[in-house]
Amino acid sequence: MKQRIAYIDWMRGLACVLMFQTHCYDSWLSPAARKTNFFGWSQLLGTLPAPLFLFLAGISFALVTDRMRQKAASANEIAATTIRRGAEILGLGLLFRVQEFALGYPWSPWTDLLRVDILNTIGVSMMLMGIVCWFARRRATNAMLAAAVAAGIAMATPPLWTTWQPRWLPWPIESYINGVHNLGTPQHWLFPIFPWAAFAFAGLAAGFFLMSDWGRARQAQAVFILGGTGATCGALGWWFDSLPVHMYSVYDFWHSSPNFLLIRVGVVMVIVPLVYAWCSWGAGQWGFSPIIKMGQASLLVYWVHIEFVYGRFSILTKGGESIAMASLGLLIIFVAMTLLATARIYTKGRGGEILARLRQTLRPASEGSR
């Protein structure tokens, strides 16, 4: 179990690093630097963090529910706990938008308060996964139902973005379905449930496979089977897209296509055995691992780094830096977030102990001053 958690944390930390480089170069590079191939490759890598975070949220969700089942928790207890945790993440996502609005005032529009960002979608996805797990009480059933829900979300996305767009809903609600925001048409830079929650449910299915009795007994085999399945999914996605007949009247491969989503799920699944091998037989866990530390505190480093990259406290001039200067800024962000994550992990649950040590340290000084 320790090995499994290590490679999952490393993979989440990898998503953090990819997110840092995407945000740093996007925020700081000058217009001339943004026209280079370097920036293009940076933004291509930037398509991975959100699917990784959602997929790993699904795997972690499967791990949590499996542990609760081992402790004889009832289906109602599991559903209540997981749905409540999802609601907490959604609440944090809303709070994050309030913070961004306050720090950006008076330039930020009030509609940014209701923007559907990645934290919102992770929270809603967790709540939906809690409901699905309540209906399916066995691991195998959970895995199959989760995969079916992921496929259903992917298939429903194109019409919900076009011909079946629920315009009758208020835009803040509709935006959770297709990301219209207040602009009337779906925005590809947002994270609506359709299609993004499909990554979480794909991760849930993968998690229940990895946590199965067979998967636990043959951990390496299970992980590499998952990677092989991912490669198959990617190939199928390309093949489906090459067929001369499409089932949708409006087809947008890069933003709402089920085929592109299948390819991206496949890519994420292929990354799993690579990271597992790196942590099991490579240097992934040699000594201190900043990647694992950031993976263990990913929510905090996501929250904080945004302000020092995009926000009012940006450490470099936005839109005015060379690739070299932006890379130096990225290194600073990496080191700072590693230190922040390490401090968070060290102090978590130890507030009373640290306060007691601080009092003991200060007491001699205060007694001597008397």
NUDOBA-855772 format. One record per atom (N, C-alpha, C, O): residue in three letters; x, y, z. Coordinates in steps of 0.02 Angstrom, whole numbers, plus 50000, padded with zeros to 5 digits. Layout:
BEGIN
ALAXYZ ...
END
This chain:
BEGIN
MET500414993950000 MET500005000050000 MET500435006350000 MET500255011349968 LYS501005006150036 LYS501445011950039 LYS501705013549969 LYS501745019349950 GLN501895008349931 GLN502145009349863 GLN501615012549819 GLN501755017049780 ARG501005010149826 ARG500455012649785 ARG500345020049799 ARG500265024049752 ILE500325021949862 ILE500225028949880 ILE500805033249854 ILE500695038849831 ALA501415030649857 ALA502005034449835 ALA501945036149761 ALA502065041949742 TYR501775031349719 TYR501765032949648 TYR501165037249630 TYR501195041149582 ILE500625036749667 ILE500055041149655 ILE500235048249675 ILE500075053049639 ASP500575049049732 ASP500805055749752 ASP501295058649703 ASP501275064549687 TRP501755054349677 TRP502255056749629 TRP501905059149565 TRP502095064149536 MET501395055449545 MET501025057349484 MET500655063849494 MET500615068049449 ARG500375064749554 ARG500045071149568 ARG500545076749571 ARG500405082349548 GLY501135075449599 GLY501665080549599 GLY501895082249529 GLY502045088049514 LEU501925077249485 LEU502085078549415 LEU501575083349384 LEU501755087849346 ALA500935082249400 ALA500415086749375 ALA500535093949399 ALA500425098749363 CYS500765094649462 CYS500925101249489 CYS501485104549449 CYS501435110449432 VAL502015100849435 VAL502585103649399 VAL502375105749328 VAL502565111049305 LEU501995101449295 LEU501755103249228 LEU501305109349230 LEU501315113549185 MET500905109949283 MET500475115749292 MET500905122049303 MET500755127349274 PHE501425121549344 PHE501855127349356 PHE502155130049291 PHE502115135949277 GLN502445125449251 GLN502775127849190 GLN502275130849142 GLN502425135749108 THR501675127949139 THR501165130749094 THR500965137749115 THR500955142349074 HIS500825138549180 HIS500595145049205 HIS501155150249202 HIS501035155949183 CYS501765148249221 CYS502325153049222 CYS502465155849152 CYS502505161949143 TYR502545151449104 TYR502695153849036 TYR502105157549006 TYR502205162448969 ASP501495155449021 ASP500915158848994 ASP500855165949023 ASP500665170548988 SER501015166649087 SER500935173149119 SER501495177849104 SER501375183849093 TRP502125175449101 TRP502705179849101 TRP503025181149033 TRP503345186249024 LEU502945176548986 LEU503305177448923 LEU503055183548884 LEU502465185148884 SER503515186748851 SER503355192548809 SER502995190248746 SER503025184348729 PRO502675194848710 PRO502345192848647 PRO502805189448598 PRO502605184748564 ALA503435191748594 ALA503905188648547 ALA504075181548569 ALA504105177048527 ALA504175180448634 ALA504335173848659 ALA503755168948652 ALA503855162948645 ARG503145171648652 ARG502555167348645 ARG502475164648574 ARG502075160148562 LYS502855167348526 LYS502805165048457 LYS503305159448442 LYS503345157148385 THR503685157348492 THR504195152248482 THR503915145148488 THR503375144148517 ASN504285140248461 ASN504095133248470 ASN504125131248543 ASN503745126948566 PHE504585134348580 PHE504645132848651 PHE503985133948687 PHE503755129748726 PHE503665139648674 PHE503025141148706 PHE502485136248683 PHE502065134248723 GLY502505134348620 GLY502015129648595 GLY502055122948630 GLY501555119948649 TRP502675120448640 TRP502765114148676 TRP502565114748749 TRP502285110148779 SER502695120548778 SER502495121748848 SER501745121248856 SER501495118148903 GLN501385124248810 GLN500655124148814 GLN500375117248797 GLN499845115348822 LEU500725113448755 LEU500515106548742 LEU500565102348805 LEU500105098548821 LEU501115103048842 LEU501185099648906 LEU500655102048955 LEU500455098449001 GLY500425108248945 GLY499915110948989 GLY499225107848981 GLY498775109249020 THR499145103548930 THR498505100048924 THR498455094048971 THR497925090948976 LEU499005092349005 LEU499015086349047 LEU498795087449120 LEU498465083049148 PRO498965093049153 PRO498825093549225 PRO498085092549244 PRO497945088749290 ALA497625095749210 ALA496915095049229 ALA496665087849223 ALA496365085349270 PRO496785084349166 PRO496595077249164 PRO496935073049218 PRO496625068549246 LEU497575074549232 LEU497925070849284 LEU497605071849353 LEU497485067049389 PHE497465078149370 PHE497165079549435 PHE496485076149443 PHE496345073149495 LEU496085076349392 LEU495415073249395 LEU495465065649397 LEU495125062449436 PHE495895062849355 PHE495985055549354 PHE496235053049421 PHE495985048049447 LEU496715056649451 LEU496985054649515 LEU496485055849571 LEU496495052249621 ALA496045060749564 ALA495505061549612 ALA495055055349612 ALA494825053149665 GLY494935052549553 GLY494545046349548 GLY494895040449581 GLY494575036649617 ILE495555039749568 ILE495925034249599 ILE495925034949675 ILE495815030149711 SER496055041049700 SER496065042249772 SER495375040949802 SER495325038449858 PHE494865042649766 PHE494175041449789 PHE494065033949797 PHE493765031749847 ALA494295029949749 ALA494225022649755 ALA494615020049815 ALA494375015649850 LEU495205022749827 LEU495605020649884 LEU495255022149950 LEU495235017949995 VAL494965028149956 VAL494615030150017 VAL494005025750030 VAL493905023250085 THR493605024749979 THR493005020649988 THR493175013450003 THR492825010150042 ASP493725010949973 ASP493935004049987 ASP494155003350059 ASP493994998350092 ARG494525008250084 ARG494735008050154 ARG494135008250201 ARG494125004750252 MET493645012350184 MET493045012750226 MET492665006150226 MET492395004150277 ARG492635002850169 ARG492294996350165 ARG492664991250208 ARG492344987050240 GLN493334991450207 GLN493724986850248 GLN493594987850322 GLN493674983250362 LYS493404993950341 LYS493234995450411 LYS492494994350426 LYS492244996450478 ALA492154991050379 ALA491444989150387 ALA490974995250389 ALA490444994950419 ALA491175000650356 ALA490735006450351 ALA490155004750304 ALA490245001250255 SER489565007350320 SER488975005950279 SER488995010150215 SER489375014950210 ALA488575008350167 ALA488545012050105 ALA488325019250118 ALA488565023850085 ASN487875020250165 ASN487645027050181 ASN488215031150211 ASN488295037050196 GLU488615027950255 GLU489175031550286 GLU489695033550234 GLU489955039050235 ILE489845028850188 ILE490325030350135 ILE490085035950091 ILE490465040650075 ALA489455035650071 ALA489175040850028 ALA489175047550063 ALA489365052650033 ALA488975047750127 ALA488945054050164 ALA489645057150171 ALA489725063150161 THR490135052950187 THR490815055350197 THR491115058050132 THR491405063550131 THR491035054250078 THR491345056350015 THR490975062249984 THR491295066749955 ILE490325062449989 ILE489945068149962 ILE490115074450002 ILE490175079849973 ARG490175073650067 ARG490365079450109 ARG491055082050090 ARG491155088050087 ARG491525077550078 ARG492195079650057 ARG492175083249990 ARG492525088149979 GLY491775080649944 GLY491695083949880 GLY491405090949888 GLY491615095649854 ALA490915091649933 ALA490625098249946 ALA491135102949975 ALA491125108949961 GLU491595100350017 GLU492125104550045 GLU492585107149990 GLU492775113049989 ILE492765102749943 ILE493195104949888 ILE492835110049845 ILE493135115049824 LEU492185108949832 LEU491805113849794 LEU491785120549831 LEU491865125849801 GLY491685120249897 GLY491695126449937 GLY492355130049934 GLY492375136149929 LEU492905126149935 LEU493565129249929 LEU493655132349860 LEU493975137649853 GLY493375129049809 GLY493415131949742 GLY493045138549738 GLY493295143249707 LEU492465138949769 LEU492095145249771 LEU492465150549811 LEU492485156449792 LEU492775148449867 LEU493165153149908 LEU493765155649869 LEU493945161549875 PHE494075151349830 PHE494645153349789 PHE494445158749740 PHE494815163449728 ARG493855158049710 ARG493625163049663 ARG493495169749699 ARG493625175049671 VAL493245169449761 VAL493155175549800 VAL493825178949813 VAL493885185049806 GLN494335174949831 GLN494995177749842 GLN495275180949779 GLN495535186549781 GLU495205177449722 GLU495465180149659 GLU495105186749641 GLU495415191449616 PHE494445186949654 PHE494075193049640 PHE494295198849684 PHE494385204449661 ALA494395197349749 ALA494595202549796 ALA495285205249780 ALA495395211349781 LEU495755200749764 LEU496435202949749 LEU496485206449681 LEU496935210449669 GLY496015204949637 GLY496005208049571 GLY495575214249567 GLY495555217649515 TYR495215215749621 TYR494775221649621 TYR495185228049615 TYR495725228449645 PRO494955232949576 PRO494305233649542 PRO494315231349469 PRO493835232549432 TRP494855227949447 TRP494915226249376 TRP494535219749360 TRP494315218949303 SER494465215249408 SER494145208849393 SER493385209649390 SER493095212849434 PRO493055206849339 PRO492325207349334 PRO491985202949386 PRO492265197749406 TRP491395204949408 TRP491055201049460 TRP490875194049436 TRP490785189549477 THR490815193149371 THR490635186549345 THR491175181349358 THR491045175349355 ASP491805183649372 ASP492335178949389 ASP492185175149453 ASP492465169749464 LEU491755177949496 LEU491555174349557 LEU491215167749542 LEU491225163149582 LEU490895167249483 LEU490495161349466 LEU490825157349410 LEU490495153149378 ARG491475158449398 ARG491825154749346 ARG491935147549369 ARG492125146249426 VAL491815142849324 VAL491905135749340 VAL492635133849328 VAL492845132949271 ASP493005133149382 ASP493715131549377 ASP493825124249397 ASP493345120649412 ILE494445122149397 ILE494615115049407 ILE494405112649477 ILE494165107049483 LEU494485116849529 LEU494285114749596 LEU493535113549600 LEU493305108749631 ASN493145117849567 ASN492415116949566 ASN492235110149536 ASN491825106549563 THR492555108549481 THR492395102349446 THR492625096249485 THR492275091249486 ILE493205096649518 ILE493415091049560 ILE492915089949616 ILE492735084249630 GLY492695095349648 GLY492205094649702 GLY491555091549679 GLY491305086949710 VAL491275094049624 VAL490645091349598 VAL490745084049576 VAL490305079949587 SER491305082549545 SER491445075749523 SER491465070949582 SER491215065349578 MET491765073049637 MET491795068849697 MET491105067649725 MET490955062149748 MET490685072649724 MET489995071749748 MET489625066849703 MET489255062549728 LEU489715067449638 LEU489395062849592 LEU489655055749601 LEU489275050849597 MET490315055049612 MET490605048449623 MET490335045249687 MET490235039249690 GLY490215049449738 GLY489925046849800 GLY489235043949789 GLY489055038849818 ILE488845047249746 ILE488175044749730 ILE488225038149692 ILE487855033449706 VAL488675037849643 VAL488755031749603 VAL488975025949647 VAL488715020349639 CYS489445027149693 CYS489685021849737 CYS489135019549785 CYS489165013949810 TRP488665023849800 TRP488105021749843 TRP487665016649807 TRP487405012049838 PHE487575017649742 PHE487165012949703 PHE487515006249693 PHE487185001049694 ALA488165006449683 ALA488545000249670 ALA488944998549732 ALA489375002449752 ARG488814992949763 ARG489104991249827 ARG489724986749822 ARG490074985749872 ARG489884984149763 ARG490464979749755 ARG490974983049709 ARG490814987149667 ARG491624981149719 ARG492164984249680 ARG492054983349605 ARG492094988149567 ALA491914977149584 ALA491844975849513 ALA491264979849484 ALA491324982749429 THR490714980049520 THR490134983849497 THR490294991249494 THR490104994749447 ASN490654993649546 ASN490855000649547 ASN491285002349486 ASN491185007549455 ALA491764998049471 ALA492224999349415 ALA491834999749349 ALA491945004249309 MET491394994949338 MET491014994849275 MET490545000849271 MET490475003849218 LEU490215002449326 LEU489755008149326 LEU490135014749315 LEU489905019149279 ALA490715015349347 ALA491115021449339 ALA491335022249266 ALA491305027749239 ALA491555016749235 ALA491765017049165 ALA491165018849120 ALA491245022649073 ALA490575016249136 ALA489985017749097 ALA489795025149104 ALA489595028349056 VAL489845027849165 VAL489695034849176 VAL490185039249138 VAL489995044249108 ALA490835037449140 ALA491335041249102 ALA491175041349028 ALA491205046648996 ALA490985035549001 ALA490805035248930 ALA490175039348916 ALA490135042748865 GLY489685039048961 GLY489075042848952 GLY489195050348952 GLY488905053948912 ILE489625052648998 ILE489795059848999 ILE490135061948934 ILE489975067148906 ALA490605057748911 ALA490955059348848 ALA490465059648789 ALA490515064148748 MET490015054848785 MET489545054648729 MET489045060348731 MET488815062648678 ALA488865062548791 ALA488355067848797 ALA488645074748787 ALA488275079548778 THR489305075448789 THR489615082048786 THR489475085848721 THR489265091648725 PRO489585082948662 PRO489485086848600 PRO488795089948594 PRO488745095948580 PRO488235086248604 PRO487585089548599 PRO487455094648653 PRO487135099748641 LEU487715093348714 LEU487615098248768 LEU487995104748755 LEU487825109948783 TRP488505104348713 TRP488875110448694 TRP488565113848633 TRP488725119548619 THR488125110348598 THR487865113148535 THR487105112548530 THR486745117048551 THR486865107048503 THR486155106448486 THR485695105548546 THR485105107348543 TRP485955102748601 TRP485545101848661 TRP485745106648716 TRP485615105348775 GLN486055112048699 GLN486285116748750 GLN485705119148794 GLN485225121848767 PRO485745118048860 PRO485175119748904 PRO485135127248919 PRO485285129548974 ARG484925130948868 ARG484905138248875 ARG484375140548925 ARG484385146348947 TRP483915136148942 TRP483385138048989 TRP483635138649060 TRP483285141349103 LEU484235136249074 LEU484525136749141 LEU484875143549149 LEU485135146249100 PRO484895146249210 PRO485295152249222 PRO486025150749205 PRO486265145249218 TRP486385155649177 TRP487055154249152 TRP487525151649206 TRP487965147549190 PRO487475153749271 PRO487935150849320 PRO487825143249329 PRO488305139649345 ILE487205140949319 ILE487065133749324 ILE487255130249260 ILE487575124949261 GLU487065133149203 GLU487235130049139 GLU487995129549131 GLU488245124849099 SER488365134249160 SER489085134149152 SER489395127949182 SER489925125649159 TYR489085125149234 TYR489335118849262 TYR489225113049215 TYR489555107849221 ILE488755113749169 ILE488605108349122 ILE489045108849060 ILE489325103849037 ASN489095114949032 ASN489465115548969 ASN489945121548966 ASN490225122948913 GLY490035125049022 GLY490535130349024 GLY490375136548984 GLY490825139548955 VAL489735138548981 VAL489565144448942 VAL489795150948976 VAL489875156048943 HIS489895150649043 HIS490015156649082 HIS489445161649067 HIS488865159549066 ASN489585167949056 ASN489055172749039 ASN489105174848967 ASN488855180148948 LEU489425170548925 LEU489565172448856 LEU489105169048805 LEU489165170348745 GLY488655164748828 GLY488165161848783 GLY488365155548747 GLY487935151648728 THR489005154448738 THR489245148348706 THR489795145148749 THR490145148748785 PRO489875138548747 PRO490375135248788 PRO491075137948776 PRO491285139148719 GLN491435138748831 GLN492125141348829 GLN492605135748843 GLN492565132548896 HIS493075134348798 HIS493515128648807 HIS494025129548862 HIS494355124748881 TRP494105135548889 TRP494585136848943 TRP494295135649012 TRP494645136349062 LEU493655133849015 LEU493335132249079 LEU493305124649089 LEU493525120849046 PHE493045122549146 PHE493055115449165 PHE492365112949185 PHE492255111249243 PRO491885112749138 PRO491215110349155 PRO491215102749167 PRO491695099249149 ILE490675100249196 ILE490605093149209 ILE490655089149145 ILE490965083849143 PHE490355091749092 PHE490405088549026 PHE490935092348985 PHE490785098048965 PRO491515089748972 PRO491705082648979 PRO492165081049038 PRO492355075249046 TRP492355086149079 TRP492925085149125 TRP492815079849178 TRP493285076449198 ALA492195079049202 ALA492075074049253 ALA492205066949228 ALA492295062349268 ALA492205066049162 ALA492355059449134 ALA493045057049155 ALA493145051049166 PHE493525061549162 PHE494195059549184 PHE494175056849255 PHE494525051949271 ALA493775059949298 ALA493715057549367 ALA493405050649370 ALA493645046349407 PHE492885049549331 PHE492565042949332 PHE493005037649300 PHE492995031849320 ALA493405039549250 ALA493895034849222 ALA494405033049275 ALA494605027149281 GLY494625037949314 GLY495085036549369 GLY494765032249423 GLY495105028049453 LEU494125033249435 LEU493765029049484 LEU493755021849462 LEU493875017249502 ALA493605020649398 ALA493605013849372 ALA494305010749378 ALA494375005049398 ALA494815014649359 ALA495505012249365 ALA495685010849437 ALA496025005849452 GLY495475015149482 GLY495625014249553 GLY495325007849581 GLY495665004249618 PHE494705006449564 PHE494395000249589 PHE494724994049560 PHE494754988849592 PHE494974994549498 PHE495354989049470 PHE496004988049508 PHE496184982349525 LEU496364993449522 LEU497004992949557 LEU496904990649629 LEU497344987349657 MET496334992349661 MET496214990549730 MET495864983749737 MET495724981549793 SER495724980549682 SER495404973949686 SER495874968949718 SER496474970149722 ASP495614963349741 ASP496034958149771 ASP496574955949722 ASP497154954949741 TRP496384955049658 TRP496864952949608 TRP497394958449598 TRP497984956949592 GLY497164964749595 GLY497624970249584 GLY498114971149641 GLY498694972849630 ARG497884970149703 ARG498324970749761 ARG498844965249761 ARG499424966449777 ALA498644959149742 ALA499104953449743 ALA499614953949687 ALA500164951249693 ARG499424957149632 ARG499874957649574 ARG499924964949553 ARG499724966949498 GLN500204968849597 GLN500204976149590 GLN500524978349524 GLN500224982249487 ALA501124975949510 ALA501474978049449 ALA501084976049387 ALA501014979949340 GLN500834969849386 GLN500444967549329 GLN499834971849318 GLN499674973749262 ALA499484973549373 ALA498874977549367 ALA499034984449338 ALA498664986949295 VAL499574987449362 VAL499764994149337 VAL499934993949263 VAL499734998449226 PHE500294988849242 PHE500494988549171 PHE499904986449127 PHE499884988349068 ILE499434982649153 ILE498824981249116 ILE498434987749106 ILE498154988949052 LEU498424991949158 LEU498104998449152 LEU498435002649098 LEU498085005849058 GLY499105002549095 GLY499455006249043 GLY499305003548974 GLY499225007348927 GLY499274996848967 GLY499104993948903 GLY498404995648881 GLY498274996848822 THR497944995848930 THR497254997848915 THR497245005048891 THR496865006848846 GLY497665009348922 GLY497705016348901 GLY497955017048829 GLY497685021048791 ALA498475013148812 ALA498725013348743 ALA498185011148694 ALA498125013948640 THR497795006148713 THR497235003948671 THR496705009348663 THR496445010448609 CYS496555012648719 CYS496055018148716 CYS496295023648669 CYS495895026248629 GLY496935025448673 GLY497195030648628 GLY497145028648555 GLY496955032648513 ALA497325022348540 ALA497285019948471 ALA496565019848446 ALA496425021648389 LEU496105017748490 LEU495405017548471 LEU495145024648457 LEU494755025648411 GLY495355029448498 GLY495135036248488 GLY495335038948420 GLY494935042048385 TRP495965037648400 TRP496195039848334 TRP495815036148279 TRP495635039148228 TRP495695029648289 TRP495345025748238 TRP494625028048230 TRP494385028948174 PHE494275029148285 PHE493585031448282 PHE493545038148245 PHE493095039248205 ASP494035042548258 ASP494025049148226 ASP494155048648151 ASP493945052948113 SER494515043448130 SER494675042748059 SER494095039848018 SER494115039847957 LEU493585037248052 LEU493025034348016 LEU492655039647976 LEU492615045347999 PRO492385038047918 PRO492065043147876 PRO491395045547903 PRO491145050747881 VAL491095041947948 VAL490435043747974 VAL490495046148046 VAL490815042848088 HIS490185051848062 HIS490165054448130 HIS489445054848152 HIS488995056348113 MET489325053448216 MET488635053048242 MET488375059748266 MET487795060248286 TYR488785065048264 TYR488565071548288 TYR488515076548231 TYR488935076648186 SER488005080648234 SER487905085648181 SER488435091148185 SER488625094048134 VAL488665092548246 VAL489205097448256 VAL489775093748291 VAL489675091048345 TYR490355093648259 TYR490915089648286 TYR491525093948295 TYR491775096948247 ASP491765094348357 ASP492355098448374 ASP492855093748408 ASP492815092548468 PHE493335091248368 PHE493795086148394 PHE494185088548454 PHE494265084848503 TRP494435094748453 TRP494915097048503 TRP494585099148569 TRP494935099848618 HIS493935100148570 HIS493625102848630 HIS493075098448660 HIS493035097748721 SER492655095448619 SER492085091748647 SER492025084648621 SER491565081048640 SER492485082448578 SER492435075848547 SER492565070248597 SER493055070448634 PRO492135065048599 PRO492275059148640 PRO492915055548618 PRO493255052448659 ASN493075056048553 ASN493685052748529 ASN494315055948558 ASN494775052548579 PHE494325062648560 PHE494905066048589 PHE494945064648664 PHE495495063848691 LEU494375064448698 LEU494375062948769 LEU494645055848781 LEU495015054748828 LEU494445051148738 LEU494695044348744 LEU495455044148736 LEU495795040448771 ILE495715047948689 ILE496435048348679 ILE496775051148741 ILE497295048548763 ARG496495056448770 ARG496805059548828 ARG496765055048889 ARG497245054748929 VAL496215051448898 VAL496175046548952 VAL496715041148942 VAL497035039048989 GLY496795039148879 GLY497315034248864 GLY498015036648882 GLY498415032848909 VAL498155042948866 VAL498815045848882 VAL498925045848958 VAL499465043948981 VAL498425047848995 VAL498485047949068 VAL498605040949095 VAL499015039949140 MET498245036049069 MET498335029149092 MET499015026449074 MET499295022349112 VAL499305028449019 VAL499975026349000 VAL500495029249048 VAL501005026049061 ILE500365035249073 ILE500835038449120 ILE500875034449185 ILE501405034449218 VAL500335031249205 VAL500315027649270 VAL500875022549276 VAL501245022749324 PRO500945017749229 PRO501495012849237 PRO502185015849231 PRO502655013349262 LEU502255021349194 LEU502905024649189 LEU503105027549257 LEU503685026749279 VAL502635030849291 VAL502775033549357 VAL502865027949408 VAL503295028449452 TYR502475022649402 TYR502545016949447 TYR503245013949441 TYR503565012449491 ALA503485013049380 ALA504155010349369 ALA504685015049397 ALA505175012749427 TRP504605021549388 TRP505085026449413 TRP505125026249489 TRP505665026849518 CYS504545025449522 CYS504535025149595 CYS504745018349622 CYS505025017949677 SER504625013049584 SER504785006349608 SER505515004349594 SER505845001449637 TRP505755006149535 TRP506415003649513 TRP506885009249492 TRP507465007949474 GLY506645015449494 GLY507055021049477 GLY507205025449537 GLY507215023049593 ALA507315031849524 ALA507515036449577 ALA506935040349606 ALA507035045349641 GLY506315038149593 GLY505735041849614 GLY505675042849688 GLY505375047749711 GLN505965038249729 GLN505915038749801 GLN506595038949835 GLN506655037349894 TRP507115040749798 TRP507775041149828 TRP507815047349872 TRP507785052949847 GLY507895046449936 GLY507975052149981 GLY507365056649980 GLY506795054449977 PHE507505063149984 PHE506975068149985 PHE506695069049914 PHE507075070049867 SER506035068549906 SER505725069349841 SER505275075449840 SER504725075249867 PRO505505080949809 PRO505065086849805 PRO504415085449766 PRO503905088449780 ILE504455080849717 ILE503855079349678 ILE503325076149723 ILE502735077949719 ILE503525071349764 ILE503055068149809 ILE502775073149860 ILE502185073049875 LYS503205077349886 LYS502975082349935 LYS502435086849905 LYS501925088149936 MET502545089149844 MET502045093449812 MET501415089449796 MET500855092149799 GLY501495083049779 GLY500915078949767 GLY500495078049829 GLY499885077449825 GLN500815077849887 GLN500445077049950 GLN500105083449973 GLN499655083350014 ALA500315089149946 ALA500015095549964 ALA499805099349901 ALA499885105449897 SER499545095749853 SER499395098649788 SER498875104249791 SER498935109249755 LEU498385103549834 LEU497865108749839 LEU498175115349863 LEU498015120649836 LEU498615114949913 LEU498915120949940 LEU499375124349888 LEU499345130449879 VAL499795120349855 VAL500265123549808 VAL499895126249747 VAL500105131249717 TYR499335122949728 TYR498925125749674 TYR498665132649695 TYR498705137449657 TRP498385132849754 TRP498075138949779 TRP498575144749783 TRP498425150249761 VAL499165143349811 VAL499645148649825 VAL500015150949762 VAL500115156949752 HIS500215146149720 HIS500645148149664 HIS500285152749614 HIS500605156849581 ILE499625152149610 ILE499235156349563 ILE499365163749576 ILE499445167649530 GLU499385165649640 GLU499465172749657 GLU500155175349638 GLU500235181149621 PHE500665170949642 PHE501345173149627 PHE501525172349553 PHE502075173949532 VAL501045169849514 VAL501155169149442 VAL500675173649403 VAL500895177549360 TYR500035173149418 TYR499525177049382 TYR499275183149421 TYR499025187949392 GLY499335182849487 GLY499005187749529 GLY499375194249539 GLY499865195749505 ARG499125198049587 ARG499415204549602 ARG500125204049628 ARG500515208849623 PHE500295198349657 PHE500955197449687 PHE501425193549641 PHE501895190249664 SER501315193949576 SER501735190549528 SER502475192449539 SER502635198349546 ILE502915187349540 ILE503625188749554 ILE503995191449494 ILE504555193949501 LEU503705190949434 LEU504015193749374 LEU503495197949337 LEU502895197549351 THR503725201849289 THR503275206049250 THR502865201749203 THR503135197949162 LYS502215202249208 LYS501775198249166 LYS501805200749093 LYS501735206749080 GLY501905196049048 GLY501935197648977 GLY502545201448955 GLY502535204748902 GLY503095201248995 GLY503665205248976 GLY504335201948984 GLY504845205348982 GLU504355195348992 GLU504985191949007 GLU505235187548950 GLU504855185248908 SER505885186448950 SER506185181848902 SER506095174648928 SER505875173648985 ILE506245169848885 ILE506185162848906 ILE506655161348964 ILE506475157749010 ALA507265164148962 ALA507755163049016 ALA507505165749083 ALA507545162249134 MET507245171849083 MET506995174849145 MET506375171149171 MET506315169949231 ALA505935169249125 ALA505335165549146 ALA505535158749174 ALA505215156249221 SER506055155649146 SER506285149149172 SER506585149949241 SER506485145649284 LEU506945155549253 LEU507195156849320 LEU506625157749369 LEU506645155249426 GLY506105161349348 GLY505515162149390 GLY505185155549405 GLY504955154349461 LEU505155151149354 LEU504875144449364 LEU505265140549417 LEU504975137249459 LEU505935141049414 LEU506355137749464 LEU506205140349534 LEU506185136549582 ILE506125146949540 ILE505965149949605 ILE505295147449631 ILE505225145749689 ILE504795147149586 ILE504135144649606 ILE504195137349628 ILE503885135349678 PHE504585133349591 PHE504665126249608 PHE504965125449678 PHE504705121549718 VAL505495129149692 VAL505815128649757 VAL505355131149812 VAL505295127949865 ALA505025136749800 ALA504585139549851 ALA504005134949866 ALA503815134049925 MET503705131849815 MET503145127449826 MET503365120849859 MET502985117749896 THR503985118749845 THR504245112849879 THR504325114249954 THR504135110049995 LEU504595120049970 LEU504665121850041 LEU503985122550074 LEU503895120350131 LEU503515125650040 LEU502845126550067 LEU502515119750080 LEU502225118650133 ALA502565115250031 ALA502255108650038 ALA502585104750095 ALA502235101450134 THR503245105150100 THR503605101650153 THR503405104250222 THR503295100350268 ALA503345110850228 ALA503135113850291 ALA502425111750309 ALA502275110350367 ARG501995111550258 ARG501305109650270 ARG501255102450295 ARG500895100950342 ILE501635097950263 ILE501615090950283 ILE501895090050353 ILE501635086150392 TYR502435093750369 TYR502745093150434 TYR502285095650490 TYR502265092650544 THR501925101050477 THR501515104050530 THR500805101250533 THR500455102450582 LYS500605097450483 LYS499925094850482 LYS499785090450542 LYS500125085450553 GLY499285092250581 GLY499095088350640 GLY499565089050699 GLY499495085550749 ARG500065093750694 ARG500555094450747 ARG500545101550776 ARG501035103750806 GLY499985104950768 GLY499945111850792 GLY500075112550866 GLY500435116950888 GLY499765108050905 GLY499845108250978 GLY500565106950999 GLY500835110251043 GLU500875101950966 GLU501575100250982 GLU502045106050965 GLU502485107651004 ILE501945109150907 ILE502375114650886 ILE502285120650932 ILE502765124050949 LEU501655121950952 LEU501525127550998 LEU501845126351065 LEU502115131051096 ALA501825120151089 ALA502145118551154 ALA502895119551151 ALA503185122251197 ARG503205117451095 ARG503935118451087 ARG504105125851084 ARG504615128051112 LEU503685129651050 LEU503805136851046 LEU503775140151114 LEU504165144551130 ARG503285137951155 ARG503225140751223 ARG503835138951265 ARG504075143051303 GLN504075132751258 GLN504665130651296 GLN505275134651276 GLN505695136351317 THR505325136251211 THR505895140051186 THR505875147251212 THR506395150151229 LEU505265150051214 LEU505195157051234 LEU505215157951310 LEU505365163451334 ARG505045152651347 ARG504985153351420 ARG505635155551454 ARG505615160151495 PRO506215152451439 PRO506835154651472 PRO506985162051459 PRO507215165651504 ALA506855164251398 ALA506985171351382 ALA506545175951423 ALA506765181051449 SER505895173951429 SER505435178151467 SER505595178051541 SER505515183051575 GLU505835172151567 GLU506005171651637 GLU506635175651652 GLU506705178751705 GLY507105175551603 GLY507725179251613 GLY507615186751614 GLY507985190451647 SER507105189051576 SER506975196251574 SER506685198851638 SER506675204951649 ARG506445194251680 ARG506175196451744 ARG506735198151793 ARG506595200051850 
END
